[in-house]
Amino acid sequence: MSTSSFNSLGAFANYMRRQAITQCKHAMTSALDQIGQDVKAQAIANIGHYQNAVGNYPAWAQLAPATLDRKSRYGQGLGGNPDTPLYATGKLQRSIKYVVHRPSLSVHIGSNVKSIVYTEFGTQDMPPRPLFGPAAMQVMPRFLPMLGAYALAGIGGVSIATTRKSGISSYPISGFTI
């Protein structure tokens, strides 16, 4: 166990502030990892099932008859059912990944399937079926109180343990838009 010595109260306060920020960043990174896991799981679960509108994201339109015919011909669809939007072979579901970027305290969730941009935003011939924004909006309410407490702890320079003891993490946070 190492010890530190300080030549002033200001130096001690600065040390305590840095410790609180480090603890807050570690806690935020862990929370972002859980958010990434949960948004990924929600996006995967949404594939193959018509989705209602969420926030500014539109409900998924019914598949076109030509799409249903093509999927039927090739035996595509979730469980053999061709009326499963964004699901043909399972490739999109398998491609969804997330990465936590620790320096910027952010999490990136997406797919390397090139056609995802067309499904997210639609085309001239295909309505949008947004996947990642709605999945994040479905998951985020569970994390907002915790993230708010961590942000307050980081801004205030107090430890996460102090924030939890004060009850900050139990305050509901609303009005957050992704």
C-alpha positions as a LaTeX table, in Angstrom:
\begin{tabular}{lrrr}
\hline
Residue & $x$ (\AA) & $y$ (\AA) & $z$ (\AA) \\
\hline
Met1 & 0.00 & 0.00 & 0.00 \\
Ser2 & 1.46 & 3.34 & $-1.01$ \\
Thr3 & 1.07 & 6.51 & 0.95 \\
Ser4 & 1.01 & 10.07 & $-0.26$ \\
Ser5 & 2.15 & 13.20 & 1.49 \\
Phe6 & 0.86 & 16.66 & 0.78 \\
Asn7 & 2.46 & 20.03 & 1.41 \\
Ser8 & $-0.86$ & 21.87 & 1.61 \\
Leu9 & $-4.57$ & 21.38 & 1.97 \\
Gly10 & $-4.91$ & 22.52 & $-1.65$ \\
Ala11 & $-2.63$ & 19.70 & $-2.81$ \\
Phe12 & $-4.65$ & 17.21 & $-0.77$ \\
Ala13 & $-7.93$ & 18.57 & $-2.19$ \\
Asn14 & $-6.54$ & 18.32 & $-5.72$ \\
Tyr15 & $-5.46$ & 14.71 & $-5.08$ \\
Met16 & $-8.93$ & 13.85 & $-3.76$ \\
Arg17 & $-10.53$ & 15.51 & $-6.80$ \\
Arg18 & $-8.37$ & 13.44 & $-9.18$ \\
Gln19 & $-9.22$ & 10.26 & $-7.26$ \\
Ala20 & $-12.95$ & 11.00 & $-7.51$ \\
Ile21 & $-12.69$ & 11.70 & $-11.24$ \\
Thr22 & $-10.76$ & 8.46 & $-11.81$ \\
Gln23 & $-13.36$ & 6.50 & $-9.87$ \\
Cys24 & $-16.16$ & 8.23 & $-11.78$ \\
Lys25 & $-14.54$ & 7.43 & $-15.16$ \\
His26 & $-14.13$ & 3.80 & $-14.17$ \\
Ala27 & $-17.77$ & 3.57 & $-13.10$ \\
Met28 & $-18.91$ & 5.33 & $-16.31$ \\
Thr29 & $-16.86$ & 2.92 & $-18.43$ \\
Ser30 & $-18.50$ & $-0.03$ & $-16.70$ \\
Ala31 & $-21.93$ & 1.54 & $-17.23$ \\
Leu32 & $-21.18$ & 2.17 & $-20.91$ \\
Asp33 & $-20.17$ & $-1.46$ & $-21.33$ \\
Gln34 & $-23.51$ & $-2.55$ & $-19.87$ \\
Ile35 & $-25.35$ & $-0.05$ & $-22.09$ \\
Gly36 & $-23.54$ & $-1.44$ & $-25.13$ \\
Gln37 & $-24.50$ & $-4.99$ & $-24.18$ \\
Asp38 & $-28.14$ & $-4.05$ & $-23.57$ \\
Val39 & $-28.60$ & $-1.93$ & $-26.72$ \\
Lys40 & $-26.98$ & $-4.68$ & $-28.80$ \\
Ala41 & $-29.30$ & $-7.28$ & $-27.27$ \\
Gln42 & $-32.35$ & $-5.04$ & $-27.83$ \\
Ala43 & $-31.43$ & $-4.36$ & $-31.46$ \\
Ile44 & $-30.95$ & $-8.10$ & $-32.07$ \\
Ala45 & $-34.30$ & $-8.83$ & $-30.41$ \\
Asn46 & $-36.07$ & $-6.19$ & $-32.55$ \\
Ile47 & $-34.91$ & $-7.72$ & $-35.83$ \\
Gly48 & $-37.60$ & $-9.83$ & $-37.41$ \\
His49 & $-40.46$ & $-8.15$ & $-35.53$ \\
Tyr50 & $-42.41$ & $-5.08$ & $-36.61$ \\
Gln51 & $-41.58$ & $-2.16$ & $-34.34$ \\
Asn52 & $-43.80$ & 0.68 & $-33.16$ \\
Ala53 & $-42.68$ & 4.29 & $-33.39$ \\
Val54 & $-40.24$ & 5.31 & $-30.66$ \\
Gly55 & $-39.52$ & 8.99 & $-30.09$ \\
Asn56 & $-38.79$ & 10.55 & $-33.49$ \\
Tyr57 & $-38.24$ & 7.15 & $-35.08$ \\
Pro58 & $-41.09$ & 5.86 & $-37.29$ \\
Ala59 & $-42.88$ & 2.55 & $-36.92$ \\
Trp60 & $-41.66$ & $-0.11$ & $-39.30$ \\
Ala61 & $-43.78$ & $-0.35$ & $-42.46$ \\
Gln62 & $-45.12$ & $-3.67$ & $-43.69$ \\
Leu63 & $-42.82$ & $-5.52$ & $-46.06$ \\
Ala64 & $-43.60$ & $-5.09$ & $-49.76$ \\
Pro65 & $-45.26$ & $-8.02$ & $-51.54$ \\
Ala66 & $-42.17$ & $-8.40$ & $-53.76$ \\
Thr67 & $-39.97$ & $-8.74$ & $-50.65$ \\
Leu68 & $-42.30$ & $-11.33$ & $-49.16$ \\
Asp69 & $-42.30$ & $-13.29$ & $-52.44$ \\
Arg70 & $-38.49$ & $-13.21$ & $-52.71$ \\
Lys71 & $-38.03$ & $-14.33$ & $-49.09$ \\
Ser72 & $-40.58$ & $-17.13$ & $-49.61$ \\
Arg73 & $-38.84$ & $-18.35$ & $-52.75$ \\
Tyr74 & $-35.48$ & $-18.58$ & $-51.00$ \\
Gly75 & $-36.79$ & $-19.88$ & $-47.69$ \\
Gln76 & $-35.67$ & $-16.75$ & $-45.87$ \\
Gly77 & $-37.10$ & $-15.28$ & $-42.69$ \\
Leu78 & $-37.05$ & $-15.86$ & $-38.98$ \\
Gly79 & $-38.24$ & $-19.40$ & $-38.33$ \\
Gly80 & $-39.14$ & $-19.76$ & $-42.02$ \\
Asn81 & $-41.62$ & $-16.87$ & $-41.84$ \\
Pro82 & $-40.91$ & $-14.40$ & $-44.66$ \\
Asp83 & $-42.87$ & $-11.59$ & $-42.93$ \\
Thr84 & $-39.96$ & $-10.78$ & $-40.62$ \\
Pro85 & $-38.53$ & $-7.29$ & $-41.29$ \\
Leu86 & $-34.74$ & $-6.96$ & $-41.41$ \\
Tyr87 & $-34.38$ & $-10.72$ & $-41.05$ \\
Ala88 & $-33.51$ & $-12.90$ & $-44.02$ \\
Thr89 & $-30.58$ & $-15.11$ & $-43.00$ \\
Gly90 & $-29.53$ & $-13.80$ & $-39.57$ \\
Lys91 & $-26.47$ & $-12.03$ & $-41.00$ \\
Leu92 & $-27.54$ & $-8.62$ & $-39.66$ \\
Gln93 & $-28.12$ & $-9.97$ & $-36.16$ \\
Arg94 & $-24.71$ & $-11.66$ & $-36.12$ \\
Ser95 & $-22.99$ & $-8.49$ & $-37.33$ \\
Ile96 & $-24.10$ & $-6.21$ & $-34.49$ \\
Lys97 & $-21.21$ & $-5.20$ & $-32.24$ \\
Tyr98 & $-20.41$ & $-2.51$ & $-29.71$ \\
Val99 & $-17.18$ & $-0.86$ & $-28.60$ \\
Val100 & $-16.62$ & 1.29 & $-25.51$ \\
His101 & $-14.29$ & 4.20 & $-26.26$ \\
Arg102 & $-12.77$ & 4.92 & $-22.85$ \\
Pro103 & $-11.02$ & 8.25 & $-23.59$ \\
Ser104 & $-14.25$ & 9.92 & $-24.74$ \\
Leu105 & $-16.53$ & 7.96 & $-22.38$ \\
Ser106 & $-18.74$ & 6.82 & $-25.25$ \\
Val107 & $-20.09$ & 3.58 & $-26.64$ \\
His108 & $-20.49$ & 2.90 & $-30.36$ \\
Ile109 & $-23.07$ & 0.31 & $-31.41$ \\
Gly110 & $-23.56$ & $-0.75$ & $-35.00$ \\
Ser111 & $-23.08$ & $-3.18$ & $-37.83$ \\
Asn112 & $-20.60$ & $-3.57$ & $-40.66$ \\
Val113 & $-23.34$ & $-4.78$ & $-43.02$ \\
Lys114 & $-23.26$ & $-2.19$ & $-45.79$ \\
Ser115 & $-27.03$ & $-2.15$ & $-46.32$ \\
Ile116 & $-27.70$ & $-1.04$ & $-42.74$ \\
Val117 & $-27.63$ & 2.61 & $-43.81$ \\
Tyr118 & $-30.53$ & 1.91 & $-46.18$ \\
Thr119 & $-32.58$ & 0.16 & $-43.53$ \\
Glu120 & $-31.90$ & 2.90 & $-40.99$ \\
Phe121 & $-32.81$ & 5.82 & $-43.26$ \\
Gly122 & $-34.78$ & 4.22 & $-46.08$ \\
Thr123 & $-34.40$ & 4.78 & $-49.81$ \\
Gln124 & $-36.58$ & 5.99 & $-52.64$ \\
Asp125 & $-38.04$ & 2.48 & $-52.85$ \\
Met126 & $-37.89$ & 1.33 & $-49.22$ \\
Pro127 & $-39.26$ & 2.95 & $-46.05$ \\
Pro128 & $-36.86$ & 3.43 & $-43.13$ \\
Arg129 & $-36.73$ & 0.75 & $-40.48$ \\
Pro130 & $-34.43$ & 2.35 & $-37.89$ \\
Leu131 & $-32.79$ & $-0.19$ & $-35.62$ \\
Phe132 & $-30.13$ & 1.32 & $-33.36$ \\
Gly133 & $-31.75$ & 4.61 & $-32.25$ \\
Pro134 & $-34.98$ & 2.93 & $-31.15$ \\
Ala135 & $-33.07$ & 0.13 & $-29.41$ \\
Ala136 & $-31.09$ & 2.75 & $-27.47$ \\
Met137 & $-34.27$ & 4.61 & $-26.56$ \\
Gln138 & $-35.86$ & 1.39 & $-25.31$ \\
Val139 & $-32.86$ & 0.62 & $-23.09$ \\
Met140 & $-31.69$ & 4.03 & $-21.85$ \\
Pro141 & $-34.40$ & 4.79 & $-19.25$ \\
Arg142 & $-32.93$ & 2.01 & $-17.09$ \\
Phe143 & $-29.54$ & 3.73 & $-17.10$ \\
Leu144 & $-30.38$ & 7.44 & $-16.82$ \\
Pro145 & $-30.51$ & 7.69 & $-13.01$ \\
Met146 & $-27.17$ & 5.91 & $-12.68$ \\
Leu147 & $-25.49$ & 7.99 & $-15.42$ \\
Gly148 & $-26.88$ & 11.18 & $-13.90$ \\
Ala149 & $-25.42$ & 10.27 & $-10.52$ \\
Tyr150 & $-22.03$ & 9.52 & $-12.07$ \\
Ala151 & $-22.07$ & 12.80 & $-14.00$ \\
Leu152 & $-22.94$ & 14.75 & $-10.84$ \\
Ala153 & $-20.20$ & 12.95 & $-8.95$ \\
Gly154 & $-17.68$ & 13.81 & $-11.66$ \\
Ile155 & $-18.75$ & 17.45 & $-11.84$ \\
Gly156 & $-18.83$ & 17.80 & $-8.07$ \\
Gly157 & $-15.56$ & 15.96 & $-7.54$ \\
Val158 & $-17.10$ & 13.55 & $-5.05$ \\
Ser159 & $-16.76$ & 9.80 & $-5.00$ \\
Ile160 & $-19.41$ & 7.50 & $-6.40$ \\
Ala161 & $-19.79$ & 5.97 & $-2.93$ \\
Thr162 & $-20.59$ & 9.41 & $-1.47$ \\
Thr163 & $-23.10$ & 10.04 & $-4.27$ \\
Arg164 & $-24.82$ & 6.71 & $-3.61$ \\
Lys165 & $-24.99$ & 7.38 & 0.16 \\
Ser166 & $-26.56$ & 10.79 & $-0.45$ \\
Gly167 & $-29.32$ & 9.22 & $-2.52$ \\
Ile168 & $-28.46$ & 11.06 & $-5.73$ \\
Ser169 & $-28.62$ & 7.85 & $-7.73$ \\
Ser170 & $-32.24$ & 7.33 & $-6.69$ \\
Tyr171 & $-33.48$ & 10.58 & $-8.23$ \\
Pro172 & $-35.34$ & 9.99 & $-11.50$ \\
Ile173 & $-33.97$ & 11.88 & $-14.47$ \\
Ser174 & $-36.38$ & 12.67 & $-17.27$ \\
Gly175 & $-36.43$ & 14.64 & $-20.47$ \\
Phe176 & $-33.34$ & 13.00 & $-21.93$ \\
Thr177 & $-33.38$ & 12.66 & $-25.70$ \\
Ile178 & $-31.01$ & 10.33 & $-27.49$ \\
\hline
\end{tabular}
